[in-house]
Amino acid sequence: MEYEIPAGGRADLYEQLARIGKVVVHPKRIELLDLLCQAERSVEALAAAAGLKLSTASAHLQVMRQARLVETRREGTRVYYRAADEEVCRFVTALGDLGRARLAEVDQILRAIGAGRDGAERVTRAELLERARSGEVVVLDVRPVEEYAAGHIPGAVSLPLEHLEARLGDLDPGLEVVAYCRGPLCLLAPEAVATLRARGMQARCLEDGLPEWRQAGLPVATGTDTLGGAPAGGHETRLGRRR
């Protein structure tokens, strides 16, 4: 007997899927999701990071919550948002991959704003693992400190892009630097690499970012070894060496 789809069943199914579509139809909601795949944040922090008014950020987050892509917790009067689970972040990664594969404009924009400059040659995850184990590279996490604290590549040094210029003299000139940030569409690592190369240092970007590293099943550390680019936890002044 041929299976019959209940009346309205197919339409109802697609109506539910369209709830997710309502999130990605707005560029700021995609940006907010990308930020939440790096670390949990308060509404105030998300608004500041995305350049939004607090009321506007709250409205976007409510749409995302209704689609069950984000979850919340309350601490006193402050509400914190986080990605609902790793599947949400895989979705954000897949959206970026699809955009780069199908939309020539995405690649053109990345090149125009500098994501391709001096950073076309990227280090694969396998190469980074091998070279980091042998002590041949210093790995820089150039994202904001709160993102580093929420999760980072083990052994990576937190040196947010905003502090890079002030700490250039602390980097060991004998080691190659591999910088990473939020993923292939993130501009923090390419900008860091361009700055380092302009000063005559060997530097490359990781092929992607922390979300893809995590999704590949590779180890992720939490907590902080450095704060805002200031050495701590036994680091010598020259980054990449320990006492």
C-alpha positions in Angstrom: 0.0 0.0 0.0 1.4 3.4 -1.0 2.1 5.7 1.9 0.0 8.8 1.9 1.4 12.0 3.3 -1.2 13.6 5.7 -2.9 16.7 4.3 -0.8 19.7 5.1 2.0 17.5 6.4 4.6 18.5 3.8 3.7 22.2 4.1 3.9 22.0 7.9 7.3 20.4 7.7 8.7 23.2 5.5 7.0 25.8 7.7 9.0 24.5 10.6 12.3 24.6 8.6 11.5 28.1 7.6 11.8 29.2 11.2 15.6 28.7 10.8 15.4 30.6 7.5 14.0 33.6 9.3 17.3 33.7 11.3 19.7 33.6 8.3 17.6 36.0 6.2 19.2 38.9 8.2 23.0 39.5 8.0 23.2 40.7 11.6 21.6 37.5 12.9 24.2 35.5 11.1 26.9 37.7 12.6 25.4 37.2 16.1 25.3 33.4 15.6 29.0 33.5 14.5 29.9 35.4 17.6 28.0 32.9 19.8 29.8 30.0 18.3 33.0 31.5 19.7 31.8 32.1 23.3 28.8 32.8 25.5 28.0 36.6 25.7 25.7 39.0 27.4 23.2 40.9 25.3 25.2 44.0 26.0 28.4 42.4 24.8 26.7 41.1 21.7 25.2 44.5 20.8 28.7 46.1 21.2 30.5 43.4 19.1 27.9 43.6 16.3 27.6 47.4 16.3 23.9 47.3 17.3 21.6 49.2 19.6 20.7 47.1 22.7 17.0 46.9 21.7 17.9 45.8 18.2 20.2 43.1 19.3 17.6 41.9 21.8 15.0 41.7 19.0 17.3 39.7 16.8 18.2 37.3 19.6 14.5 36.7 20.3 14.0 35.5 16.7 17.0 33.2 17.1 15.7 31.9 20.4 12.3 31.2 18.9 14.0 29.1 16.2 15.8 27.3 19.1 19.3 28.1 17.7 20.3 29.9 20.9 19.8 29.3 24.6 20.0 31.7 27.6 20.9 31.9 31.2 20.3 34.6 33.7 22.9 36.0 36.2 21.3 38.6 38.3 19.7 41.1 36.0 22.0 40.2 33.1 21.0 37.6 30.4 23.7 35.6 28.6 23.2 33.9 25.3 25.0 30.9 23.8 24.7 28.7 20.7 22.2 25.9 21.5 24.7 23.2 20.6 27.5 22.2 18.2 25.0 21.4 15.4 24.2 25.1 15.3 27.8 26.0 14.8 28.2 23.3 12.1 25.3 25.0 10.3 27.0 28.4 10.5 30.2 26.8 9.2 28.3 25.1 6.3 26.6 28.4 5.5 30.0 30.1 5.1 31.4 27.2 3.0 28.4 27.3 0.7 28.7 31.1 0.3 32.4 30.8 -0.7 31.6 28.0 -3.1 28.6 29.4 -4.8 28.9 33.2 -4.5 31.8 34.8 -6.3 30.9 38.0 -4.5 31.9 36.5 -1.2 35.5 35.9 -2.5 35.6 39.3 -4.1 34.6 41.0 -0.8 37.1 39.0 1.2 39.9 40.1 -1.2 38.7 43.7 -1.3 38.8 44.0 2.5 42.1 42.2 2.8 41.4 38.6 3.8 43.5 37.4 0.9 46.5 39.7 1.3 49.6 37.8 2.3 47.5 35.1 3.7 46.7 32.9 0.7 49.1 30.3 1.9 47.4 28.7 4.9 48.6 26.1 7.4 46.5 22.9 7.5 45.3 21.5 10.9 47.5 18.4 10.4 50.6 20.5 9.6 50.0 22.8 12.6 49.6 19.8 15.0 52.9 18.3 13.7 54.9 21.6 13.9 53.5 22.7 17.2 54.5 19.4 18.8 58.0 19.9 17.6 58.1 23.4 18.9 58.7 24.9 15.5 55.9 27.5 15.7 54.1 29.8 18.1 50.4 29.7 17.7 48.6 33.0 18.2 44.9 33.2 19.0 44.1 36.8 17.9 40.4 36.7 19.0 39.1 38.7 22.0 40.2 37.3 25.4 36.7 36.0 26.3 36.6 33.9 23.2 40.0 32.4 24.0 38.9 31.7 27.5 35.8 29.8 26.3 37.9 27.6 24.1 41.2 27.6 22.2 43.8 25.4 20.5 45.9 23.8 23.3 49.2 25.7 23.7 48.0 28.7 21.8 48.9 32.1 23.2 46.2 34.7 23.5 47.3 37.9 21.8 44.2 39.9 20.6 44.7 41.8 17.4 44.3 45.1 19.2 47.4 44.4 21.3 49.6 42.9 18.5 51.4 46.1 17.6 52.4 46.7 21.2 53.7 43.2 21.7 55.6 42.7 18.4 58.9 42.9 20.2 57.9 40.0 22.5 57.5 37.5 19.7 60.4 35.2 19.2 61.9 36.1 15.7 63.3 32.6 15.3 59.9 31.0 15.3 57.2 31.1 12.6 53.9 32.4 13.8 50.6 30.7 12.9 47.6 32.9 13.7 44.0 31.8 13.8 40.6 33.4 14.7 36.9 32.6 14.1 37.1 30.8 10.8 37.8 31.3 7.1 35.6 34.4 6.9 37.2 36.1 9.9 39.6 38.9 9.1 41.5 39.1 12.4 44.1 36.4 11.6 44.8 37.7 8.0 45.2 41.2 9.4 47.6 39.9 12.1 49.6 38.0 9.5 49.9 41.1 7.3 51.2 43.1 10.3 53.7 40.5 11.2 55.0 40.0 7.6 55.3 43.8 7.2 57.8 43.6 10.1 59.8 40.9 8.4 58.5 37.9 10.5 57.4 34.5 9.2 53.7 34.2 9.6 50.8 32.3 8.2 47.1 31.8 9.0 45.5 28.5 10.0 43.3 27.2 7.2 40.2 27.9 9.2 39.4 28.7 12.8 38.5 27.4 16.3 34.9 26.2 15.4 36.2 24.0 12.5 39.0 22.8 14.8 36.5 21.7 17.4 34.2 20.2 14.7 37.1 18.1 13.5 37.2 16.4 16.9 40.6 18.0 17.9 41.3 18.9 21.5 40.2 22.3 22.8 41.5 23.9 26.0 39.7 26.4 28.1 40.8 29.1 30.6 43.5 31.7 30.1 47.2 31.6 29.9 47.4 35.3 29.0 45.1 38.2 29.5 44.8 40.9 26.9 48.2 40.0 25.5 50.0 40.3 28.9 52.2 37.3 29.7 51.1 35.0 32.5 51.4 31.4 33.6 55.1 31.1 33.4 55.7 32.5 29.9 58.9 34.4 29.3 58.7 37.8 27.8 59.4 36.3 24.4 56.2 34.5 23.4 56.7 30.9 22.5 59.3 30.1 25.1 58.8 29.1 28.8 61.1 29.4 31.8 
